[in-house]
Amino acid sequence: MSSTKTHAAALKPRSVLVLGAGQIGQAIALKLLDGGGYDLLVADRNLSSLQRLQALTGLPIAQVQDAAAMESVIAGQYAVINALPFHQAVAVATLCARHGVHYFDLTEDVASTHAIHALARDARSVLMPQCGLAPGFIGIVGNELAGRLDVAQALRLRVGALPRYPQGSLRYSLTWSTEGLINEYCRPCEVIAQGQLTTVPALDGLEPVFIDGVEYEAFHTSGGLGMLPQTWEGRIEQLDYKTIRYPGHRAAMRLLLTELRLGERRDLLKELLEGAIASTQQDVIVILASATGQRAGRLVQESYAARITGTRLRGQTLSAIQHTTAASICTALDLVCSGRLAQQGFVQQESIALEDFLDNRFGRIYDVEGAQASG
């Protein structure tokens, strides 16, 4: 581990706009406020959400109800962290590029990411989407593991955000954006199979997963790989990402999405899920990544595994998904601000060295006992 660390004292205060006052936006604001080094403003359309966050943090807030108001709060900022729903990513990134403001988001939407990639070609600032857990941290880990091999043959990335106390047939609780969840269950999934970049349907590729004696299932979902397939195309035989759930979840979701055709009526499905499935802060993040290939003429495997729960920060409880997602995007901001990453154009997650990520004041939550990458 490098002795160089990113501390608040080493950072000049920069103005940062956090877009979104929901659960993830709140966690990001709390982490940045607690860490110091940034002048923060939180903006959202929902005034009551903003007021709740302000009561918790004392941070200044701004209500944005249209495109003109959005552009007004973005102009002049050092950076924008976008924690709004995925379908707003391209519009916000466009405004950031126009005003030379660094842009970070959490989107798992592949089409949005490709649009931002094209937008970044002439950008004067950094455009860095997919800065969460998956996509995000899992791509950094995967790139590191595969890069340790002389010849990488297969890279398998598995991540789950799960309730610690599952109930019902879905064995699931809402810990993330419902819109984002439905999107990743419906959209095609990029993979590399037999050396070729291709797509497979979401919910396919069902497999059992055993971690510390607990049985899970895993299946393809969209967006978790970020830009990793493009980075490793032509250099690896197999690369895929699957979401981890408790056994039976995928069959229940296939019934809803395919047999009942609710994948074609996403607004109705969102209403049904949010009306029937409780949200929870008692969740756990499960991560399992492995790379197989040749080193010094031998077949070897490099792996990383972690189990991360929530935390308390400034008197507030952060769920595991809030804790990990906010830590990832705050780390990306720190690394750009401190000059450890490129200062303009499209920056993909695998540009971050795993050592730099784990050495960061926010990213070190992933450097837990049992979560060390090893051969």
C-alpha positions as CSV (number, residue, x, y, z in Angstrom):
1,M,0.0,0.0,0.0
2,S,1.4,3.4,-1.0
3,S,2.2,5.8,1.8
4,T,0.6,8.7,-0.2
5,K,-2.9,9.4,1.1
6,T,-5.6,11.8,0.0
7,H,-6.4,14.0,3.0
8,A,-8.8,16.9,3.3
9,A,-5.9,19.1,4.3
10,A,-4.2,18.5,1.0
11,L,-7.2,19.6,-1.0
12,K,-8.1,23.2,-1.8
13,P,-11.8,23.9,-1.2
14,R,-13.7,23.5,-4.4
15,S,-17.3,24.2,-5.1
16,V,-19.2,20.9,-5.7
17,L,-22.9,20.6,-6.6
18,V,-24.6,17.4,-5.5
19,L,-27.7,16.8,-7.6
20,G,-30.3,14.7,-5.9
21,A,-31.5,14.8,-2.3
22,G,-32.6,11.2,-2.1
23,Q,-31.0,8.4,-0.2
24,I,-27.8,8.3,-2.3
25,G,-27.5,12.0,-2.6
26,Q,-27.9,12.4,1.1
27,A,-25.1,9.8,1.7
28,I,-22.8,11.6,-0.8
29,A,-23.4,15.0,0.9
30,L,-22.8,13.5,4.4
31,K,-19.5,11.9,3.3
32,L,-18.2,15.0,1.6
33,L,-19.3,17.2,4.5
34,D,-17.7,14.9,7.0
35,G,-14.5,14.5,5.0
36,G,-14.1,18.3,4.3
37,G,-12.3,20.0,1.5
38,Y,-15.3,21.0,-0.6
39,D,-17.9,23.8,-0.6
40,L,-21.2,22.0,-1.1
41,L,-24.5,22.8,-2.6
42,V,-27.4,20.3,-2.9
43,A,-30.0,20.7,-5.6
44,D,-33.2,18.8,-6.4
45,R,-36.7,19.3,-7.8
46,N,-38.3,18.0,-4.6
47,L,-38.3,20.8,-2.0
48,S,-39.3,18.6,1.0
49,S,-36.4,16.2,0.3
50,L,-34.0,19.2,0.2
51,Q,-35.4,20.6,3.4
52,R,-35.0,17.3,5.2
53,L,-31.4,17.1,4.0
54,Q,-30.7,20.6,5.1
55,A,-32.1,19.9,8.5
56,L,-29.7,17.0,8.8
57,T,-26.6,18.7,7.4
58,G,-27.0,22.4,7.5
59,L,-25.9,22.6,3.9
60,P,-27.2,25.2,1.4
61,I,-29.9,23.9,-1.0
62,A,-31.4,25.0,-4.3
63,Q,-34.6,23.9,-5.8
64,V,-34.4,23.2,-9.6
65,Q,-37.6,22.9,-11.5
66,D,-36.6,23.3,-15.1
67,A,-33.6,23.2,-17.5
68,A,-32.8,26.9,-17.0
69,A,-32.6,26.5,-13.2
70,M,-30.4,23.4,-13.7
71,E,-28.0,25.3,-15.9
72,S,-27.9,28.2,-13.5
73,V,-26.8,26.0,-10.5
74,I,-24.2,24.1,-12.6
75,A,-22.5,27.1,-14.2
76,G,-19.4,28.1,-12.2
77,Q,-19.1,24.9,-10.2
78,Y,-15.9,22.9,-10.0
79,A,-17.7,19.6,-10.2
80,V,-21.2,18.1,-10.3
81,I,-22.1,14.8,-8.7
82,N,-25.3,13.5,-10.3
83,A,-27.4,11.3,-8.1
84,L,-30.6,11.8,-10.1
85,P,-32.4,9.0,-12.0
86,F,-30.4,7.5,-14.8
87,H,-32.5,9.1,-17.6
88,Q,-31.3,12.5,-16.6
89,A,-27.6,11.7,-17.0
90,V,-27.1,12.9,-20.6
91,A,-28.9,16.2,-20.1
92,V,-26.8,17.0,-17.0
93,A,-23.6,15.9,-18.5
94,T,-24.3,18.1,-21.6
95,L,-24.6,21.2,-19.3
96,C,-21.4,20.3,-17.5
97,A,-19.5,19.9,-20.7
98,R,-20.9,23.3,-21.9
99,H,-19.6,25.1,-18.8
100,G,-16.4,23.2,-18.3
101,V,-17.5,21.6,-15.1
102,H,-16.3,18.1,-14.0
103,Y,-19.1,15.6,-14.1
104,F,-19.6,12.3,-12.1
105,D,-22.6,10.0,-12.0
106,L,-23.8,6.6,-10.9
107,T,-25.7,5.5,-14.0
108,E,-25.9,1.8,-15.0
109,D,-27.6,2.7,-18.3
110,V,-25.3,1.6,-21.2
111,A,-26.9,4.0,-23.7
112,S,-26.4,7.0,-21.5
113,T,-22.8,6.1,-20.9
114,H,-22.1,5.8,-24.6
115,A,-23.8,9.1,-25.2
116,I,-21.6,10.8,-22.5
117,H,-18.5,9.1,-24.0
118,A,-19.3,10.8,-27.4
119,L,-20.0,14.1,-25.6
120,A,-16.6,14.0,-23.9
121,R,-14.6,14.1,-27.1
122,D,-14.5,17.9,-27.1
123,A,-15.0,18.4,-23.4
124,R,-12.8,20.8,-21.4
125,S,-13.7,19.0,-18.2
126,V,-13.8,15.5,-17.0
127,L,-16.9,13.5,-17.8
128,M,-16.9,10.3,-15.6
129,P,-20.1,8.3,-15.4
130,Q,-20.6,4.9,-13.7
131,C,-18.8,5.9,-10.4
132,G,-20.8,3.7,-8.0
133,L,-20.4,0.1,-6.9
134,A,-21.4,-1.7,-10.0
135,P,-20.7,-0.2,-12.4
136,G,-17.8,1.5,-10.7
137,F,-15.7,-0.2,-8.0
138,I,-16.3,-3.7,-9.4
139,G,-14.7,-2.5,-12.7
140,I,-11.6,-1.2,-10.9
141,V,-11.2,-4.5,-9.1
142,G,-11.8,-6.6,-12.2
143,N,-9.3,-4.6,-14.3
144,E,-6.7,-5.0,-11.5
145,L,-7.2,-8.8,-11.2
146,A,-7.0,-9.4,-14.9
147,G,-4.0,-7.1,-15.3
148,R,-2.0,-9.2,-12.8
149,L,-2.0,-12.1,-15.3
150,D,0.3,-12.6,-18.2
151,V,-2.6,-13.8,-20.3
152,A,-6.1,-13.3,-18.9
153,Q,-8.6,-15.9,-20.0
154,A,-11.8,-15.3,-17.9
155,L,-13.0,-12.5,-15.6
156,R,-16.2,-13.0,-13.6
157,L,-17.6,-10.2,-11.6
158,R,-20.5,-10.8,-9.1
159,V,-22.2,-8.2,-6.9
160,G,-25.3,-8.2,-4.8
161,A,-27.1,-5.5,-2.7
162,L,-29.2,-7.7,-0.5
163,P,-31.5,-7.4,2.6
164,R,-29.9,-9.0,5.6
165,Y,-33.3,-10.5,6.6
166,P,-35.1,-11.5,3.3
167,Q,-38.8,-12.0,3.3
168,G,-41.5,-12.9,0.7
169,S,-41.2,-14.8,-2.6
170,L,-38.8,-12.1,-4.1
171,R,-36.5,-12.4,-1.0
172,Y,-35.6,-8.8,-1.7
173,S,-36.0,-5.3,-0.3
174,L,-35.7,-2.0,-2.1
175,T,-32.2,-0.6,-1.4
176,W,-31.7,1.2,-4.7
177,S,-33.5,3.3,-7.3
178,T,-36.5,1.3,-8.4
179,E,-36.2,2.8,-11.9
180,G,-32.6,1.7,-12.1
181,L,-33.3,-1.8,-10.8
182,I,-36.0,-2.3,-13.5
183,N,-33.7,-0.9,-16.2
184,E,-30.9,-3.3,-15.4
185,Y,-33.4,-6.2,-15.4
186,C,-34.7,-5.3,-18.8
187,R,-31.8,-4.1,-21.0
188,P,-29.4,-6.2,-22.9
189,C,-26.1,-7.1,-21.1
190,E,-22.7,-6.6,-22.6
191,V,-20.3,-9.6,-22.3
192,I,-17.3,-11.0,-23.9
193,A,-17.9,-14.6,-24.9
194,Q,-15.4,-16.8,-26.8
195,G,-13.3,-13.7,-27.3
196,Q,-16.2,-11.7,-29.0
197,L,-17.9,-8.6,-27.6
198,T,-21.7,-9.4,-27.7
199,T,-24.9,-9.0,-25.7
200,V,-27.0,-11.5,-23.8
201,P,-30.5,-11.0,-22.4
202,A,-31.0,-9.8,-18.8
203,L,-32.0,-12.5,-16.3
204,D,-30.1,-15.2,-18.4
205,G,-27.1,-17.1,-17.2
206,L,-28.5,-18.3,-13.9
207,E,-25.9,-20.0,-11.7
208,P,-25.5,-20.9,-8.0
209,V,-23.0,-18.9,-5.9
210,F,-21.7,-20.0,-2.5
211,I,-20.0,-17.4,-0.3
212,D,-19.0,-18.3,3.3
213,G,-21.4,-21.2,3.3
214,V,-24.4,-19.1,2.1
215,E,-26.1,-20.1,-1.1
216,Y,-27.1,-17.3,-3.6
217,E,-28.0,-17.2,-7.2
218,A,-26.5,-14.9,-9.9
219,F,-27.7,-13.9,-13.4
220,H,-26.9,-11.3,-16.0
221,T,-28.1,-7.8,-15.5
222,S,-27.3,-4.7,-17.6
223,G,-24.6,-2.1,-17.1
224,G,-22.5,-3.6,-14.3
225,L,-19.4,-3.8,-16.4
226,G,-19.2,-0.2,-17.4
227,M,-16.6,0.2,-20.2
228,L,-14.7,-2.9,-19.2
229,P,-15.8,-4.9,-22.2
230,Q,-14.4,-2.3,-24.6
231,T,-11.2,-2.1,-22.5
232,W,-10.6,-5.9,-22.7
233,E,-12.0,-6.7,-26.1
234,G,-9.5,-8.8,-28.0
235,R,-7.5,-9.6,-24.9
236,I,-9.7,-12.0,-23.0
237,E,-11.9,-15.0,-23.8
238,Q,-14.7,-14.6,-21.2
239,L,-15.8,-11.5,-19.3
240,D,-19.2,-11.1,-17.6
241,Y,-21.1,-9.4,-14.8
242,K,-23.9,-11.0,-12.8
243,T,-26.1,-9.7,-10.0
244,I,-26.3,-11.8,-6.8
245,R,-29.7,-12.5,-5.3
246,Y,-31.2,-15.0,-2.9
247,P,-32.4,-18.2,-4.6
248,G,-35.8,-17.8,-6.3
249,H,-35.6,-14.1,-6.9
250,R,-34.8,-14.4,-10.6
251,A,-37.7,-16.8,-11.3
252,A,-40.2,-14.3,-9.6
253,M,-38.8,-11.4,-11.6
254,R,-39.0,-13.3,-14.9
255,L,-42.7,-14.0,-14.1
256,L,-43.3,-10.3,-13.6
257,L,-41.2,-8.9,-16.5
258,T,-41.7,-11.6,-19.2
259,E,-44.8,-13.7,-18.5
260,L,-46.9,-10.8,-17.2
261,R,-45.2,-8.4,-19.7
262,L,-44.6,-5.8,-17.0
263,G,-41.2,-5.1,-18.6
264,E,-43.3,-3.2,-21.3
265,R,-45.1,-1.2,-18.5
266,R,-42.3,0.0,-16.3
267,D,-44.2,2.7,-14.6
268,L,-46.8,0.2,-13.5
269,L,-44.1,-2.3,-12.3
270,K,-42.4,0.5,-10.4
271,E,-45.7,1.4,-8.7
272,L,-46.4,-2.3,-7.8
273,L,-42.9,-2.9,-6.4
274,E,-42.8,0.2,-4.3
275,G,-46.3,-0.5,-3.0
276,A,-45.5,-4.1,-2.1
277,I,-41.8,-4.3,-1.2
278,A,-40.5,-2.5,1.9
279,S,-37.3,-0.5,1.7
280,T,-34.6,-1.3,4.3
281,Q,-31.4,0.0,5.8
282,Q,-30.5,-3.4,7.1
283,D,-28.8,-4.6,4.0
284,V,-25.4,-6.1,3.0
285,I,-23.2,-5.7,-0.1
286,V,-21.7,-9.0,-1.3
287,I,-18.8,-8.9,-3.8
288,L,-17.0,-11.8,-5.5
289,A,-14.6,-11.2,-8.4
290,S,-12.2,-13.7,-10.0
291,A,-9.8,-13.6,-12.9
292,T,-8.3,-16.8,-14.3
293,G,-5.4,-17.1,-16.7
294,Q,-1.7,-17.8,-17.3
295,R,1.2,-16.5,-15.3
296,A,4.7,-17.8,-15.7
297,G,3.3,-20.7,-17.7
298,R,0.8,-21.8,-15.0
299,L,-2.9,-21.6,-14.7
300,V,-3.7,-19.3,-11.7
301,Q,-6.7,-17.4,-10.3
302,E,-6.7,-13.9,-8.7
303,S,-9.7,-13.1,-6.6
304,Y,-11.4,-10.5,-4.4
305,A,-14.3,-11.0,-2.0
306,A,-16.0,-8.6,0.4
307,R,-19.0,-8.4,2.6
308,I,-19.8,-4.8,3.6
309,T,-22.6,-3.6,5.9
310,G,-23.9,-0.1,6.6
311,T,-22.5,2.5,9.0
312,R,-23.3,5.6,11.1
313,L,-22.1,9.0,10.0
314,R,-22.7,12.3,11.7
315,G,-25.5,10.8,13.7
316,Q,-27.2,9.2,10.6
317,T,-27.5,5.6,9.6
318,L,-26.3,4.8,6.1
319,S,-27.3,1.5,4.5
320,A,-24.7,-0.6,2.9
321,I,-25.7,0.5,-0.6
322,Q,-25.6,4.1,0.5
323,H,-22.2,3.6,2.2
324,T,-20.5,1.8,-0.7
325,T,-22.0,3.8,-3.6
326,A,-21.3,7.2,-2.0
327,A,-17.7,6.1,-1.1
328,S,-17.0,5.2,-4.7
329,I,-18.1,8.4,-6.3
330,C,-16.5,10.6,-3.6
331,T,-13.2,8.7,-4.2
332,A,-13.5,9.5,-8.0
333,L,-14.0,13.2,-7.1
334,D,-11.0,13.2,-4.8
335,L,-8.7,11.6,-7.3
336,V,-9.6,14.1,-10.0
337,C,-9.3,17.0,-7.6
338,S,-5.9,15.9,-6.4
339,G,-4.6,15.4,-10.0
340,R,-4.4,11.6,-9.8
341,L,-6.6,11.2,-12.8
342,A,-7.0,13.0,-16.2
343,Q,-8.3,16.5,-16.0
344,Q,-10.5,16.5,-19.1
345,G,-12.4,14.1,-21.4
346,F,-14.0,10.8,-20.7
347,V,-12.5,9.0,-17.7
348,Q,-13.5,5.3,-17.3
349,Q,-13.4,3.5,-14.0
350,E,-10.5,1.2,-14.9
351,S,-8.3,4.4,-15.2
352,I,-8.2,4.2,-11.4
353,A,-5.6,2.0,-9.9
354,L,-7.0,-0.3,-7.2
355,E,-4.2,0.8,-4.8
356,D,-5.1,4.5,-5.3
357,F,-8.7,3.7,-4.7
358,L,-8.2,1.7,-1.5
359,D,-5.7,4.3,-0.2
360,N,-8.3,7.1,-0.5
361,R,-10.1,8.4,2.6
362,F,-13.4,7.4,1.2
363,G,-12.4,4.3,-0.8
364,R,-10.7,2.5,2.1
365,I,-14.1,1.1,3.3
366,Y,-13.6,-1.5,0.6
367,D,-10.2,-2.5,2.1
368,V,-11.7,-4.6,4.8
369,E,-10.6,-7.9,6.4
370,G,-11.3,-10.7,4.0
371,A,-11.6,-8.2,1.1
372,Q,-8.0,-8.2,0.0
373,A,-7.4,-9.3,-3.6
374,S,-5.2,-12.3,-3.5
375,G,-3.8,-15.0,-5.8
